[in-house]
Amino acid sequence: MEMSRVLEATLYLTSIALADPRLLKVYRMYVDGVGPATIAEVTGLSRDSVRGFIRRVQEKAGTPRAETVLRHLLPLLMSIEPIVVDGWCKVCNTYVGTGIAALQHVRTMHRDLVLRISLQIVEELRRRVRA
Ligand SMILES: [Zn+2]
């Protein structure tokens, strides 16, 4: 695996896990082969949003690799404790909203935290792939 691209995808997915882990369901369903229309129905997101979430990881990880990367990453991402709870960011004690608004907040305001956790996850991923 190309680790730089894996890190790119991990940074994005870690932001999601910190901001609103419900959005990870999009990826869980995607790797299970569920189509965007059904994912949209189940998650309450628009089809365009669902396609956007999937496309972003494909662009970062590389299309043929995205599913494999997600399969490995999802269990690790699920163990991340979100910093946004009920729309409140616990780090800066500010109301930031949920979903894409929360994601935007985490990606812009808490880059250091996202990077630190992402590096740990990539390291853990390396160990697992090597083992
Ligand atoms: Zn914050």
py3Dmol code that shows the C-alpha trace and the ligand (Angstrom):
import py3Dmol

protein = """\
ATOM      1  CA  MET A   1       0.000   0.000   0.000  1.00  0.00           C
ATOM      2  CA  GLU A   2       1.146   3.539  -0.734  1.00  0.00           C
ATOM      3  CA  MET A   3       1.260   4.985   2.755  1.00  0.00           C
ATOM      4  CA  SER A   4       1.116   8.663   1.714  1.00  0.00           C
ATOM      5  CA  ARG A   5      -2.225   8.113  -0.009  1.00  0.00           C
ATOM      6  CA  VAL A   6      -3.446   5.979   2.871  1.00  0.00           C
ATOM      7  CA  LEU A   7      -2.559   8.834   5.235  1.00  0.00           C
ATOM      8  CA  GLU A   8      -4.485  11.275   3.030  1.00  0.00           C
ATOM      9  CA  ALA A   9      -7.583   9.094   3.251  1.00  0.00           C
ATOM     10  CA  THR A  10      -7.033   8.520   6.970  1.00  0.00           C
ATOM     11  CA  LEU A  11      -6.838  12.259   7.717  1.00  0.00           C
ATOM     12  CA  TYR A  12     -10.203  12.730   6.058  1.00  0.00           C
ATOM     13  CA  LEU A  13     -11.846   9.724   7.686  1.00  0.00           C
ATOM     14  CA  THR A  14     -10.435  10.560  11.129  1.00  0.00           C
ATOM     15  CA  SER A  15     -11.999  14.035  10.838  1.00  0.00           C
ATOM     16  CA  ILE A  16     -15.318  12.334  10.150  1.00  0.00           C
ATOM     17  CA  ALA A  17     -14.929   9.983  13.121  1.00  0.00           C
ATOM     18  CA  LEU A  18     -14.156  12.949  15.405  1.00  0.00           C
ATOM     19  CA  ALA A  19     -16.938  15.133  13.997  1.00  0.00           C
ATOM     20  CA  ASP A  20     -19.864  12.794  13.387  1.00  0.00           C
ATOM     21  CA  PRO A  21     -19.205   9.037  13.392  1.00  0.00           C
ATOM     22  CA  ARG A  22     -22.716   8.437  12.032  1.00  0.00           C
ATOM     23  CA  LEU A  23     -21.261   9.461   8.670  1.00  0.00           C
ATOM     24  CA  LEU A  24     -18.947   6.421   8.808  1.00  0.00           C
ATOM     25  CA  LYS A  25     -22.043   4.364   8.078  1.00  0.00           C
ATOM     26  CA  VAL A  26     -21.803   5.639   4.483  1.00  0.00           C
ATOM     27  CA  TYR A  27     -18.475   3.825   4.121  1.00  0.00           C
ATOM     28  CA  ARG A  28     -19.558   0.726   5.991  1.00  0.00           C
ATOM     29  CA  MET A  29     -22.472   0.312   3.567  1.00  0.00           C
ATOM     30  CA  TYR A  30     -20.291   1.198   0.575  1.00  0.00           C
ATOM     31  CA  VAL A  31     -17.774  -1.591   1.312  1.00  0.00           C
ATOM     32  CA  ASP A  32     -20.718  -3.953   1.786  1.00  0.00           C
ATOM     33  CA  GLY A  33     -21.702  -3.170  -1.812  1.00  0.00           C
ATOM     34  CA  VAL A  34     -24.758  -1.031  -1.041  1.00  0.00           C
ATOM     35  CA  GLY A  35     -25.580   1.548  -3.747  1.00  0.00           C
ATOM     36  CA  PRO A  36     -25.660   5.353  -3.184  1.00  0.00           C
ATOM     37  CA  ALA A  37     -29.472   5.559  -3.437  1.00  0.00           C
ATOM     38  CA  THR A  38     -29.980   3.100  -0.582  1.00  0.00           C
ATOM     39  CA  ILE A  39     -27.185   4.653   1.483  1.00  0.00           C
ATOM     40  CA  ALA A  40     -28.887   8.036   1.029  1.00  0.00           C
ATOM     41  CA  GLU A  41     -32.203   6.601   2.156  1.00  0.00           C
ATOM     42  CA  VAL A  42     -30.770   4.958   5.276  1.00  0.00           C
ATOM     43  CA  THR A  43     -28.539   7.854   6.376  1.00  0.00           C
ATOM     44  CA  GLY A  44     -30.880  10.700   5.441  1.00  0.00           C
ATOM     45  CA  LEU A  45     -28.146  12.338   3.352  1.00  0.00           C
ATOM     46  CA  SER A  46     -28.756  13.394  -0.241  1.00  0.00           C
ATOM     47  CA  ARG A  47     -27.480  11.093  -3.006  1.00  0.00           C
ATOM     48  CA  ASP A  48     -25.058  13.820  -4.064  1.00  0.00           C
ATOM     49  CA  SER A  49     -23.637  14.032  -0.537  1.00  0.00           C
ATOM     50  CA  VAL A  50     -23.241  10.249  -0.399  1.00  0.00           C
ATOM     51  CA  ARG A  51     -21.471  10.218  -3.773  1.00  0.00           C
ATOM     52  CA  GLY A  52     -19.304  13.127  -2.598  1.00  0.00           C
ATOM     53  CA  PHE A  53     -18.233  11.309   0.588  1.00  0.00           C
ATOM     54  CA  ILE A  54     -17.322   8.192  -1.381  1.00  0.00           C
ATOM     55  CA  ARG A  55     -15.599  10.098  -4.188  1.00  0.00           C
ATOM     56  CA  ARG A  56     -13.409  12.010  -1.740  1.00  0.00           C
ATOM     57  CA  VAL A  57     -11.993   8.805  -0.258  1.00  0.00           C
ATOM     58  CA  GLN A  58     -11.550   7.295  -3.728  1.00  0.00           C
ATOM     59  CA  GLU A  59      -9.601  10.393  -4.799  1.00  0.00           C
ATOM     60  CA  LYS A  60      -7.398  10.273  -1.702  1.00  0.00           C
ATOM     61  CA  ALA A  61      -6.764   6.535  -1.497  1.00  0.00           C
ATOM     62  CA  GLY A  62      -6.903   5.841  -5.244  1.00  0.00           C
ATOM     63  CA  THR A  63     -10.022   4.259  -6.725  1.00  0.00           C
ATOM     64  CA  PRO A  64      -8.990   0.599  -6.913  1.00  0.00           C
ATOM     65  CA  ARG A  65      -7.525   0.765  -3.406  1.00  0.00           C
ATOM     66  CA  ALA A  66     -10.276   2.713  -1.658  1.00  0.00           C
ATOM     67  CA  GLU A  67     -12.363  -0.311  -0.687  1.00  0.00           C
ATOM     68  CA  THR A  68      -9.412  -2.248   0.721  1.00  0.00           C
ATOM     69  CA  VAL A  69      -8.229   0.784   2.662  1.00  0.00           C
ATOM     70  CA  LEU A  70     -11.724   1.306   4.054  1.00  0.00           C
ATOM     71  CA  ARG A  71     -12.077  -2.328   5.053  1.00  0.00           C
ATOM     72  CA  HIS A  72      -8.880  -2.047   7.105  1.00  0.00           C
ATOM     73  CA  LEU A  73      -9.575   1.441   8.453  1.00  0.00           C
ATOM     74  CA  LEU A  74     -13.210   1.216   9.501  1.00  0.00           C
ATOM     75  CA  PRO A  75     -12.673  -0.941  12.607  1.00  0.00           C
ATOM     76  CA  LEU A  76      -9.914   1.449  13.754  1.00  0.00           C
ATOM     77  CA  LEU A  77     -12.015   4.537  13.018  1.00  0.00           C
ATOM     78  CA  MET A  78     -14.884   3.140  15.055  1.00  0.00           C
ATOM     79  CA  SER A  79     -12.674   3.212  18.155  1.00  0.00           C
ATOM     80  CA  ILE A  80     -12.085   6.984  17.912  1.00  0.00           C
ATOM     81  CA  GLU A  81     -13.995   8.943  20.517  1.00  0.00           C
ATOM     82  CA  PRO A  82     -15.840  11.833  18.808  1.00  0.00           C
ATOM     83  CA  ILE A  83     -15.007  15.355  19.994  1.00  0.00           C
ATOM     84  CA  VAL A  84     -18.339  16.752  18.752  1.00  0.00           C
ATOM     85  CA  VAL A  85     -21.247  15.510  20.859  1.00  0.00           C
ATOM     86  CA  ASP A  86     -24.815  16.683  20.195  1.00  0.00           C
ATOM     87  CA  GLY A  87     -23.404  19.456  18.034  1.00  0.00           C
ATOM     88  CA  TRP A  88     -21.029  20.746  20.738  1.00  0.00           C
ATOM     89  CA  CYS A  89     -17.282  20.593  20.239  1.00  0.00           C
ATOM     90  CA  LYS A  90     -15.783  19.356  23.510  1.00  0.00           C
ATOM     91  CA  VAL A  91     -12.332  20.721  22.655  1.00  0.00           C
ATOM     92  CA  CYS A  92     -13.300  24.385  22.211  1.00  0.00           C
ATOM     93  CA  ASN A  93     -16.695  24.203  23.957  1.00  0.00           C
ATOM     94  CA  THR A  94     -18.503  25.757  20.999  1.00  0.00           C
ATOM     95  CA  TYR A  95     -21.705  24.816  19.239  1.00  0.00           C
ATOM     96  CA  VAL A  96     -20.637  23.679  15.758  1.00  0.00           C
ATOM     97  CA  GLY A  97     -23.639  21.649  14.568  1.00  0.00           C
ATOM     98  CA  THR A  98     -23.627  18.111  13.237  1.00  0.00           C
ATOM     99  CA  GLY A  99     -22.810  16.300  10.004  1.00  0.00           C
ATOM    100  CA  ILE A 100     -20.964  18.306   7.370  1.00  0.00           C
ATOM    101  CA  ALA A 101     -20.869  21.460   9.556  1.00  0.00           C
ATOM    102  CA  ALA A 102     -19.156  19.519  12.356  1.00  0.00           C
ATOM    103  CA  LEU A 103     -16.767  17.932   9.860  1.00  0.00           C
ATOM    104  CA  GLN A 104     -15.844  21.365   8.519  1.00  0.00           C
ATOM    105  CA  HIS A 105     -15.141  22.585  12.059  1.00  0.00           C
ATOM    106  CA  VAL A 106     -12.918  19.633  12.946  1.00  0.00           C
ATOM    107  CA  ARG A 107     -10.985  19.804   9.665  1.00  0.00           C
ATOM    108  CA  THR A 108     -10.237  23.506   9.982  1.00  0.00           C
ATOM    109  CA  MET A 109      -9.948  24.047  13.757  1.00  0.00           C
ATOM    110  CA  HIS A 110      -8.436  20.793  15.029  1.00  0.00           C
ATOM    111  CA  ARG A 111      -5.919  19.813  12.366  1.00  0.00           C
ATOM    112  CA  ASP A 112      -3.227  18.927  14.922  1.00  0.00           C
ATOM    113  CA  LEU A 113      -5.506  16.495  16.721  1.00  0.00           C
ATOM    114  CA  VAL A 114      -6.635  14.978  13.409  1.00  0.00           C
ATOM    115  CA  LEU A 115      -3.012  14.538  12.330  1.00  0.00           C
ATOM    116  CA  ARG A 116      -1.930  13.004  15.649  1.00  0.00           C
ATOM    117  CA  ILE A 117      -4.739  10.425  15.651  1.00  0.00           C
ATOM    118  CA  SER A 118      -4.322   9.695  11.931  1.00  0.00           C
ATOM    119  CA  LEU A 119      -0.638   8.920  12.388  1.00  0.00           C
ATOM    120  CA  GLN A 120      -1.488   6.491  15.200  1.00  0.00           C
ATOM    121  CA  ILE A 121      -4.078   4.810  13.005  1.00  0.00           C
ATOM    122  CA  VAL A 122      -1.730   4.491  10.033  1.00  0.00           C
ATOM    123  CA  GLU A 123       0.908   3.024  12.364  1.00  0.00           C
ATOM    124  CA  GLU A 124      -1.598   0.479  13.694  1.00  0.00           C
ATOM    125  CA  LEU A 125      -2.675  -0.292  10.123  1.00  0.00           C
ATOM    126  CA  ARG A 126       0.968  -0.909   9.156  1.00  0.00           C
ATOM    127  CA  ARG A 127       1.350  -3.354  12.049  1.00  0.00           C
ATOM    128  CA  ARG A 128      -1.796  -5.231  11.043  1.00  0.00           C
ATOM    129  CA  VAL A 129      -0.896  -5.401   7.343  1.00  0.00           C
ATOM    130  CA  ARG A 130       2.613  -6.618   8.192  1.00  0.00           C
ATOM    131  CA  ALA A 131       1.379  -9.234  10.689  1.00  0.00           C
TER     132      ALA A 131
END
"""
ligand_1 = """\
1
ZN
Zn -13.676 22.712 18.325
"""
view = py3Dmol.view(width=600, height=400)
view.addModel(protein, "pdb")
view.setStyle({"model": 0}, {"cartoon": {"style": "trace"}})
view.addModel(ligand_1, "xyz")
view.setStyle({"model": 1}, {"stick": {}})
view.zoomTo()
view.show()
